[in-house]
Amino acid sequence: MAGERIFEYAVICNPTREQAKEGAKAVMVLPPKHIMAVNPDEVTLRAAKEIPEEYEDKLDRLEVAVRPF
């Protein structure tokens, strides 16, 4: 693809408000990875495909952090 750039991304699962009040912290679901992509939206889509099945019921708490490298 023309115009691809390097991006870095990670996926984080944030605790619910109740869990946070009890001291729970965010969990890194996918550690930082580098990828070639055209834009951040493509990176987010590709990262979403890598989310483990055990987090499928927590999608509303997942955060995909993306930045250009």
Backbone as JSON, one array per atom type, in Angstrom:
{
  "sequence": "MAGERIFEYAVICNPTREQAKEGAKAVMVLPPKHIMAVNPDEVTLRAAKEIPEEYEDKLDRLEVAVRPF",
  "N": [[0.84, -1.19, 0.0], [0.5, 2.2, -0.77], [1.85, 5.0, 0.91], [2.05, 4.05, 3.51], [2.79, 4.09, 7.01], [4.77, 3.82, 10.02], [3.34, 2.61, 12.97], [2.65, 2.44, 16.47], [1.03, 0.34, 18.79], [-1.13, -0.61, 21.54], [-3.22, -2.63, 23.62], [-5.49, -2.06, 26.19], [-7.21, -3.03, 29.13], [-9.52, -1.5, 31.04], [-10.52, -1.13, 34.48], [-13.83, -1.53, 35.92], [-15.86, 1.08, 37.4], [-16.55, 0.31, 39.98], [-14.69, -1.73, 40.46], [-12.36, -0.2, 40.32], [-12.66, 1.43, 42.56], [-12.17, -0.46, 44.47], [-9.53, -0.78, 44.2], [-8.51, -1.96, 41.9], [-6.49, -2.17, 38.96], [-5.68, -1.06, 35.6], [-5.24, -3.45, 32.95], [-2.81, -4.73, 30.75], [-3.71, -5.93, 27.76], [-2.75, -6.52, 25.2], [0.63, -6.2, 24.59], [2.76, -3.37, 23.68], [3.11, -3.03, 20.17], [4.57, -2.85, 16.9], [3.52, -1.68, 13.7], [2.87, -1.52, 10.21], [0.89, 0.78, 8.55], [-1.77, 2.62, 6.92], [-3.29, 4.57, 8.22], [-4.37, 5.67, 11.56], [-6.9, 4.51, 12.06], [-6.93, 2.13, 10.62], [-4.97, 0.75, 12.02], [-6.23, 0.47, 14.54], [-8.4, -1.19, 13.84], [-7.03, -3.51, 13.0], [-5.72, -4.17, 15.36], [-7.89, -4.74, 16.99], [-8.69, -7.18, 15.99], [-6.89, -8.89, 17.12], [-7.5, -9.21, 19.76], [-7.81, -11.24, 22.56], [-10.11, -14.0, 23.06], [-11.08, -14.19, 25.67], [-11.6, -11.62, 26.47], [-13.8, -10.73, 25.12], [-16.26, -10.23, 26.3], [-15.8, -7.9, 27.56], [-15.52, -5.69, 25.97], [-16.41, -3.05, 26.06], [-14.78, -1.91, 27.9], [-12.27, -1.91, 26.9], [-9.37, -0.35, 25.57], [-7.77, 0.9, 22.79], [-4.69, 1.96, 22.29], [-3.03, 4.1, 20.17], [-0.28, 5.32, 18.35], [1.68, 7.34, 16.13], [4.83, 6.24, 14.99]],
  "CA": [[0.0, 0.0, 0.0], [1.23, 3.46, -0.81], [1.6, 5.91, 2.01], [2.05, 3.41, 4.82], [3.71, 4.62, 8.01], [4.93, 2.94, 11.18], [2.55, 2.96, 14.15], [2.78, 1.59, 17.65], [-0.27, 0.23, 19.46], [-1.29, -1.53, 22.65], [-4.62, -2.74, 24.04], [-5.59, -2.0, 27.64], [-8.54, -3.26, 29.7], [-9.71, -0.67, 32.22], [-11.47, -1.7, 35.44], [-15.1, -0.83, 36.09], [-15.77, 2.05, 38.51], [-16.59, -0.45, 41.23], [-13.4, -2.39, 40.62], [-11.36, 0.84, 40.57], [-12.82, 1.83, 43.96], [-11.58, -1.52, 45.27], [-8.09, -0.77, 43.96], [-8.11, -2.66, 40.66], [-5.74, -1.37, 37.99], [-5.81, -1.45, 34.21], [-4.44, -4.61, 32.55], [-2.39, -4.68, 29.36], [-4.19, -7.11, 27.05], [-1.72, -6.73, 24.17], [1.74, -5.28, 24.81], [3.04, -2.52, 22.52], [3.58, -3.65, 18.94], [4.74, -1.94, 15.77], [2.79, -2.13, 12.53], [2.82, -0.6, 9.07], [-0.51, 1.02, 8.19], [-2.03, 3.89, 6.23], [-3.8, 5.56, 9.18], [-4.67, 5.09, 12.88], [-8.12, 3.7, 12.02], [-6.53, 0.79, 10.17], [-4.26, 0.14, 13.15], [-7.24, 0.1, 15.53], [-9.13, -2.35, 13.32], [-6.17, -4.69, 13.02], [-5.48, -4.5, 16.77], [-9.13, -5.35, 17.51], [-8.73, -8.58, 15.55], [-5.95, -9.66, 17.93], [-7.96, -9.27, 21.14], [-8.13, -12.62, 22.95], [-11.53, -14.32, 23.29], [-11.45, -13.98, 27.07], [-11.98, -10.22, 26.67], [-14.94, -10.4, 24.26], [-17.36, -9.72, 27.12], [-15.34, -6.66, 28.19], [-15.16, -4.77, 24.89], [-16.71, -1.66, 26.43], [-13.72, -1.44, 28.79], [-10.99, -1.99, 26.21], [-8.86, 0.87, 24.95], [-6.68, 0.67, 21.86], [-3.83, 3.15, 22.27], [-2.3, 4.14, 18.9], [0.51, 6.53, 18.09], [2.64, 7.19, 15.04], [6.18, 5.96, 15.49]],
  "C": [[0.87, 1.24, 0.0], [0.87, 4.3, 0.4], [1.55, 5.26, 3.38], [3.11, 4.05, 5.71], [3.81, 3.61, 9.14], [4.1, 3.5, 12.32], [2.9, 2.0, 15.27], [1.42, 1.53, 18.32], [-0.19, -0.76, 20.61], [-2.77, -1.56, 23.0], [-4.65, -2.89, 25.56], [-7.03, -2.27, 28.06], [-8.63, -2.47, 31.0], [-10.71, -1.32, 33.17], [-12.78, -0.91, 35.43], [-14.92, 0.16, 37.24], [-15.72, 1.33, 39.85], [-15.25, -1.13, 41.49], [-12.3, -1.38, 40.94], [-11.44, 1.31, 42.02], [-12.19, 0.81, 44.9], [-10.07, -1.65, 45.03], [-7.61, -1.48, 42.72], [-7.44, -1.69, 39.7], [-6.02, -1.88, 36.58], [-4.85, -2.61, 33.91], [-4.08, -4.46, 31.08], [-2.77, -5.99, 28.69], [-3.2, -7.5, 25.96], [-0.6, -5.74, 24.43], [2.0, -4.45, 23.55], [3.63, -3.3, 21.35], [3.73, -2.58, 17.87], [4.07, -2.55, 14.55], [2.9, -1.07, 11.44], [1.36, -0.47, 8.66], [-0.64, 2.4, 7.55], [-2.47, 4.96, 7.22], [-4.13, 4.88, 10.51], [-5.92, 4.21, 12.9], [-7.81, 2.26, 11.59], [-5.82, 0.05, 11.29], [-5.25, -0.36, 14.2], [-8.01, -1.14, 15.09], [-8.28, -3.62, 13.4], [-5.86, -5.12, 14.45], [-6.7, -5.2, 17.36], [-9.23, -6.82, 17.13], [-7.83, -9.47, 16.38], [-6.39, -9.81, 19.39], [-8.36, -10.7, 21.48], [-9.62, -12.81, 23.27], [-11.97, -14.04, 24.72], [-11.87, -12.55, 27.38], [-13.19, -9.81, 25.84], [-16.12, -9.85, 25.05], [-17.0, -8.41, 27.83], [-14.99, -5.59, 27.16], [-15.4, -3.31, 25.24], [-15.64, -1.06, 27.34], [-12.35, -1.46, 28.15], [-10.65, -0.66, 25.55], [-7.71, 0.48, 24.04], [-5.9, 1.98, 21.76], [-2.96, 3.07, 21.0], [-1.52, 5.44, 18.81], [1.42, 6.29, 16.9], [4.04, 7.02, 15.62], [7.12, 7.05, 15.07]]
}
